[in-house]
Amino acid sequence: QVHLVESGGGLVQSGGSLRLSCAASSRIFGVYNMGWYRQAPGKQRELVAGIPVGGDTNYADSVKGRLTISGDNAKNTVYLQMNNHKPEDTAVYYCCFWRRSGDYWGQGTQVTVCS
């Protein structure tokens, strides 16, 4: 069964940077919306950055100007460059490919920001 694999999480100081990567375990055929979600302790999972099929990238207001998403449907990869981290960015980050017929998720990677 195909799944997504994230990497690049870890411990970072406030103001620092991290780059998250996500790749499919095997080929996913078709075109999918791609994005990154995060879930902080005690909070609901939220979409922080997305690349819709045929549309422009979009970001949650809380991360605009600090996070940049990029991806390639043909290569089944998506990345998240995170700059100027804030303590409230601490969460488990998940990548996701989705479309009407179904979706794929990664297992999550922990990002912890220390002040």
Secondary structure, DSSP 8 states (H G I E B T S, - for coil): ---EEEE--EEEETT--EEEEEEESS---S--EEEEEEE-TTS--EEEEEE-TTS--EE-TTTTTTEEEEEETTTTEEEEEE-S--GGG-EEEEEEEEETTEEEEB--EEEEEE-
